[in-house]
């Protein structure tokens, strides 16, 4: 019987005497964060071999975004003196590569390649003026676009791609020979 009398008293004490004062929101720095999304971009070493480097991207799995990173070239310190370069020309202007045209949001920039994908087949159309792409440059584009695509579709077997340049030249290839990331 005494035990039953103590239950309400214990409950009352638990509710009123926790000793932690009420406070408002306490600011303690920025939001929690993890690793930033990365995508592989294939550059060329001095020896002529392709090598994958990781780049931060806002659009993991997007081949067009990965190709824009390729066209921007190696980062400072990785360039010719650092041993990496690209055989893919950058945009016609020196301005940053926009994802959209200013006049038509959602429409790809005319300086960037457009990529269409059906299953494991990809078509990469280069913008006008990119008609002197070397075979190594074509390999860079295929490997970069396919690696980005595979980020969100890891079970896809070999990705085949057809690259069409501004002069109408078409080159078909696969990512089967791309170096491991």
C-alpha positions in Angstrom: 0.0 0.0 0.0 2.8 2.4 0.8 4.4 1.7 -2.6 1.2 2.9 -4.3 1.3 6.2 -2.4 4.9 6.8 -3.5 4.2 6.5 -7.3 2.3 9.9 -7.6 5.0 11.5 -5.5 7.8 10.1 -7.7 5.9 11.2 -10.8 5.5 14.7 -9.5 9.1 15.0 -8.6 10.2 13.7 -12.0 8.1 16.3 -13.8 9.2 19.3 -11.7 12.8 18.7 -10.7 14.8 17.6 -13.7 17.1 20.6 -13.2 17.5 21.4 -16.9 16.4 24.9 -17.7 14.4 25.5 -20.8 16.3 27.3 -23.6 15.6 28.5 -27.1 17.5 27.5 -30.2 21.2 27.5 -29.7 23.3 28.3 -32.8 26.3 26.0 -33.0 27.8 26.5 -36.5 26.7 25.4 -39.9 24.5 22.4 -40.8 25.8 18.9 -40.6 27.5 17.8 -43.8 29.1 14.8 -45.3 31.2 14.3 -48.3 30.4 16.3 -51.4 29.3 14.3 -54.5 32.1 13.5 -56.8 32.3 12.4 -60.5 35.3 11.0 -62.4 36.8 13.2 -65.1 39.4 11.7 -67.4 42.5 13.7 -68.2 45.6 12.8 -70.1 49.0 12.2 -68.4 52.3 13.2 -70.0 52.7 9.6 -71.2 49.4 9.9 -73.2 47.5 7.6 -70.9 44.0 8.5 -69.6 43.7 8.9 -65.8 40.5 9.5 -63.8 40.4 12.3 -61.3 37.6 13.1 -59.0 35.7 16.4 -59.3 33.1 17.8 -57.0 29.7 18.1 -58.8 26.3 19.3 -58.0 24.9 16.8 -60.5 26.3 13.3 -59.8 25.3 10.9 -62.5 24.8 13.6 -65.1 27.1 13.0 -68.2 26.6 16.6 -69.4 27.8 18.1 -66.1 30.8 15.8 -66.1 31.7 16.8 -69.7 31.5 20.5 -68.7 34.1 19.7 -65.9 36.3 18.0 -68.5 36.0 21.0 -70.8 37.1 23.3 -67.9 40.4 21.4 -67.8 42.6 20.2 -65.0 42.7 22.2 -61.7 45.6 24.5 -60.9 48.6 22.3 -60.1 47.3 19.4 -62.2 47.9 21.3 -65.5 50.8 20.8 -67.9 53.4 21.4 -65.1 51.5 19.0 -62.8 51.4 16.4 -65.6 47.7 16.4 -66.6 46.1 18.0 -69.6 43.1 17.6 -71.9 42.7 17.3 -75.6 39.1 18.5 -75.3 38.8 22.2 -76.1 37.0 24.4 -73.6 34.2 26.7 -74.5 34.5 29.4 -77.1 34.6 32.1 -74.5 36.6 32.4 -71.3 33.5 32.8 -69.2 32.5 30.0 -66.8 30.5 27.2 -68.2 26.8 27.8 -67.5 24.4 24.9 -67.1 21.7 27.0 -68.7 21.6 29.8 -71.2 20.6 33.1 -69.7 17.8 33.6 -72.1 16.2 30.1 -71.7 16.6 28.5 -68.3 16.7 24.7 -68.5 18.2 24.8 -72.0 21.9 23.6 -72.2 24.5 26.1 -73.0 25.5 26.1 -76.7 29.1 25.8 -75.6 28.5 22.4 -73.9 28.0 19.0 -75.4 24.5 17.5 -75.3 24.0 13.9 -74.2 21.1 11.7 -74.8 20.9 8.2 -73.3 18.8 5.2 -74.2 19.5 2.2 -72.0 23.3 1.7 -72.2 23.7 3.7 -75.4 24.7 7.3 -75.3 24.9 10.0 -78.0 27.2 12.9 -77.4 26.8 15.9 -79.7 29.5 18.5 -79.6 28.8 22.2 -79.9 29.6 24.0 -83.1 33.3 24.7 -83.4 34.5 21.5 -81.7 35.2 19.8 -85.0 38.9 19.1 -84.5 38.6 16.6 -81.6 41.5 14.1 -81.5 41.0 10.4 -80.9 42.3 10.9 -77.4 39.8 13.7 -76.9 37.0 11.4 -78.0 38.2 8.8 -75.5 38.2 11.4 -72.8 34.6 12.3 -73.5 33.4 8.7 -73.7 35.1 7.7 -70.5 34.0 10.8 -68.6 30.4 10.7 -69.7 30.1 6.9 -69.2 31.7 7.0 -65.7 29.3 9.8 -64.7 26.3 7.8 -66.0 27.4 4.7 -64.1 27.5 6.6 -60.8 23.7 6.3 -60.6 23.4 3.0 -62.6 26.2 0.7 -61.4 24.6 -2.4 -62.7 24.8 -1.2 -66.4 27.1 -3.3 -68.4 29.3 -1.6 -71.0 28.2 1.8 -72.1 28.5 2.5 -75.8 28.7 6.1 -77.1 28.6 7.8 -80.4 30.4 11.2 -80.4 29.3 13.6 -83.2 31.4 16.7 -83.7 30.5 20.0 -85.4 31.8 18.9 -88.8 29.5 15.8 -88.8 32.2 13.3 -87.9 30.9 10.4 -85.9 33.0 8.2 -83.7 31.6 5.1 -81.8 33.3 3.7 -78.8 32.7 1.9 -75.5 33.8 2.5 -71.9 35.2 -1.0 -71.7 38.8 0.2 -72.3 38.6 3.1 -69.8 41.1 3.0 -66.9 39.7 2.1 -63.5 38.8 5.0 -61.3 
